[in-house]
Amino acid sequence: MTAQDSATLPSRIAVTAPPAAGPRPGSRRAGTVMAALGVTAFSLTFPSTAWGLEGIGAWSFVALRGVLSAIVAGGALLALRVALPARRHWGGLAVVGAGVVVGFPLLTTLALQTSTTAHAAVVVGLLPLTTAVFSALRTGARPSRTFWAAALAGAAAVIAFTVQQSGGALSTADLYLFASLLICAAGYTEGGRLAREMPGWQVIGWALILCLPLAVAGAVIALQYEPFRLTGHSTAGLLYAALGSQFLGLVVWYRGMAAIGVPKASQLQLAQPLLTLVWSVFLLGEHLTPAAPLTAAAVLVCIAVTQRARG
């Protein structure tokens, strides 16, 4: 090769891409605040439901909650001109709707007719573990033995608590609560899968819209047979369950997860059962037995172990 040929060749300059920048400190702080607000919103769901049941029948409460939250979600989707989900997503959205919009609210509301919110909070504190099991089965992941040992320990603690509180046998409310764990875990798992392809708030928004016809029909029928008396507590409970818990709480929760990541956000959710116990005392005047906070703390430890084991 001549010197002239060498001079005419295009020079090759190696360009090294800068490393991807992580979330800025301010963004992480804001994300943590958002996720914490979401957890706080969810922790008030059972007390608000208990307030709603003071004047509204259980089936009417769940149906009206679905109608109100669907109206708000539909308004947000319409205002932001969000396109309809792809056809392949509707099956998953139906699972989310069945689990998170209909099944879990209905079963826990029926349970709260005869159960205290403190008792329900301890039992439903097992939900993150149940969701992890469903996720492992759905995705084919193989968690470690440590994960399964912690999951079984948490389940054993909750079962022992419920049997002890129910006088040696599971009550009807306990059966409702355990059923709610299964159906909600399925909805959470499917929603987590869909959230990889669309914003999380749109997942719950479209699930609410999908369930709107069922909620309207349920409200029309239930209101003919159940009491409906709007008091200060029942009105506040209904509005909060529909707007604060089922929609706005999920909006800030998903925004927080997007900013700080699912693992860190899930660590904040470990405090949810304990927060509900606090609300049950201050808002409802319930008396906590020593077993309730001790069991909630035991479940918290088990969930923390599973989080580390999964990582």
ChimeraX attribute file (.defattr): number of C-alpha atoms within 10 A of each C-alpha:
attribute: neighborCount
match mode: 1-to-1
recipient: residues
	/A:1	5
	/A:2	6
	/A:3	7
	/A:4	8
	/A:5	8
	/A:6	10
	/A:7	9
	/A:8	8
	/A:9	8
	/A:10	7
	/A:11	8
	/A:12	6
	/A:13	6
	/A:14	6
	/A:15	6
	/A:16	6
	/A:17	6
	/A:18	6
	/A:19	6
	/A:20	6
	/A:21	6
	/A:22	10
	/A:23	12
	/A:24	10
	/A:25	9
	/A:26	9
	/A:27	14
	/A:28	18
	/A:29	15
	/A:30	16
	/A:31	24
	/A:32	22
	/A:33	16
	/A:34	24
	/A:35	32
	/A:36	22
	/A:37	20
	/A:38	27
	/A:39	25
	/A:40	20
	/A:41	22
	/A:42	23
	/A:43	25
	/A:44	25
	/A:45	25
	/A:46	26
	/A:47	26
	/A:48	27
	/A:49	30
	/A:50	24
	/A:51	22
	/A:52	29
	/A:53	26
	/A:54	20
	/A:55	21
	/A:56	25
	/A:57	20
	/A:58	25
	/A:59	23
	/A:60	24
	/A:61	29
	/A:62	30
	/A:63	27
	/A:64	24
	/A:65	25
	/A:66	28
	/A:67	24
	/A:68	22
	/A:69	26
	/A:70	28
	/A:71	17
	/A:72	18
	/A:73	24
	/A:74	19
	/A:75	13
	/A:76	15
	/A:77	18
	/A:78	11
	/A:79	9
	/A:80	9
	/A:81	9
	/A:82	11
	/A:83	8
	/A:84	11
	/A:85	14
	/A:86	7
	/A:87	7
	/A:88	8
	/A:89	14
	/A:90	16
	/A:91	11
	/A:92	18
	/A:93	25
	/A:94	20
	/A:95	20
	/A:96	31
	/A:97	27
	/A:98	20
	/A:99	26
	/A:100	24
	/A:101	29
	/A:102	22
	/A:103	21
	/A:104	24
	/A:105	26
	/A:106	21
	/A:107	23
	/A:108	28
	/A:109	25
	/A:110	20
	/A:111	23
	/A:112	24
	/A:113	16
	/A:114	12
	/A:115	18
	/A:116	19
	/A:117	27
	/A:118	28
	/A:119	27
	/A:120	24
	/A:121	25
	/A:122	27
	/A:123	25
	/A:124	20
	/A:125	28
	/A:126	23
	/A:127	20
	/A:128	22
	/A:129	26
	/A:130	23
	/A:131	21
	/A:132	23
	/A:133	20
	/A:134	19
	/A:135	19
	/A:136	14
	/A:137	12
	/A:138	13
	/A:139	10
	/A:140	9
	/A:141	11
	/A:142	12
	/A:143	15
	/A:144	12
	/A:145	11
	/A:146	14
	/A:147	24
	/A:148	20
	/A:149	14
	/A:150	21
	/A:151	22
	/A:152	14
	/A:153	17
	/A:154	25
	/A:155	20
	/A:156	13
	/A:157	19
	/A:158	22
	/A:159	17
	/A:160	14
	/A:161	20
	/A:162	23
	/A:163	14
	/A:164	13
	/A:165	16
	/A:166	14
	/A:167	9
	/A:168	11
	/A:169	11
	/A:170	14
	/A:171	17
	/A:172	13
	/A:173	22
	/A:174	23
	/A:175	14
	/A:176	19
	/A:177	24
	/A:178	19
	/A:179	16
	/A:180	23
	/A:181	26
	/A:182	17
	/A:183	21
	/A:184	26
	/A:185	25
	/A:186	24
	/A:187	26
	/A:188	23
	/A:189	25
	/A:190	23
	/A:191	24
	/A:192	15
	/A:193	17
	/A:194	19
	/A:195	16
	/A:196	9
	/A:197	11
	/A:198	13
	/A:199	15
	/A:200	21
	/A:201	22
	/A:202	20
	/A:203	23
	/A:204	24
	/A:205	26
	/A:206	22
	/A:207	26
	/A:208	31
	/A:209	23
	/A:210	19
	/A:211	21
	/A:212	23
	/A:213	14
	/A:214	14
	/A:215	25
	/A:216	16
	/A:217	12
	/A:218	19
	/A:219	20
	/A:220	13
	/A:221	14
	/A:222	20
	/A:223	17
	/A:224	10
	/A:225	11
	/A:226	15
	/A:227	15
	/A:228	18
	/A:229	14
	/A:230	14
	/A:231	14
	/A:232	12
	/A:233	16
	/A:234	22
	/A:235	18
	/A:236	16
	/A:237	27
	/A:238	26
	/A:239	18
	/A:240	24
	/A:241	31
	/A:242	28
	/A:243	20
	/A:244	21
	/A:245	23
	/A:246	26
	/A:247	23
	/A:248	22
	/A:249	26
	/A:250	23
	/A:251	22
	/A:252	21
	/A:253	27
	/A:254	22
	/A:255	21
	/A:256	26
	/A:257	21
	/A:258	17
	/A:259	21
	/A:260	20
	/A:261	16
	/A:262	13
	/A:263	13
	/A:264	15
	/A:265	23
	/A:266	18
	/A:267	14
	/A:268	16
	/A:269	22
	/A:270	21
	/A:271	18
	/A:272	24
	/A:273	29
	/A:274	22
	/A:275	18
	/A:276	25
	/A:277	26
	/A:278	19
	/A:279	21
	/A:280	25
	/A:281	15
	/A:282	12
	/A:283	12
	/A:284	16
	/A:285	10
	/A:286	15
	/A:287	12
	/A:288	15
	/A:289	11
	/A:290	8
	/A:291	15
	/A:292	23
	/A:293	18
	/A:294	15
	/A:295	22
	/A:296	29
	/A:297	18
	/A:298	16
	/A:299	28
	/A:300	23
	/A:301	16
	/A:302	24
	/A:303	27
	/A:304	17
	/A:305	17
	/A:306	24
	/A:307	19
	/A:308	11
	/A:309	15
	/A:310	15
	/A:311	9
